[in-house]
Amino acid sequence: MERENVSLALAALAQSTRLDTFRLLVRHEPDGLPAGDIARELAVPHNTMSSHLGILSRARLVRSERRSRSIIYRADLDRLREVVTFLLKDCCGGHPGVCAPLIDALAPCCSPKETLDG
């Protein structure tokens, strides 16, 4: 990932409503939310939310898809992983013990789902 792309993503998240929007969408993965639901949940006017979603989309932090008459927005977790990986790639100068608490804090918050045949 290039520095400019990371800068664009971080700039998009540097505004509080967009940060709240992204975190809300992360919580609603993998289903996503319609724009109107996001606006209501965060008490933001619809036209303002549309602008924020556009900025997050241009930063490739959210994706949208049309479902019937609604546009559903989802957090792009692959993009989030790329940004975090870029930031941490050279972490701790090769001293894994220094990075261990950070890695532990980034561990998945959800236990893996059981497979259907297991």
Summary of the structure (lengths in Angstrom):
residues: 118
radius of gyration: 16.6
end to end distance: 36.6
largest distance: 51.9
contacts: 288
relative contact order: 0.14
helix: 59%
strand: 12%
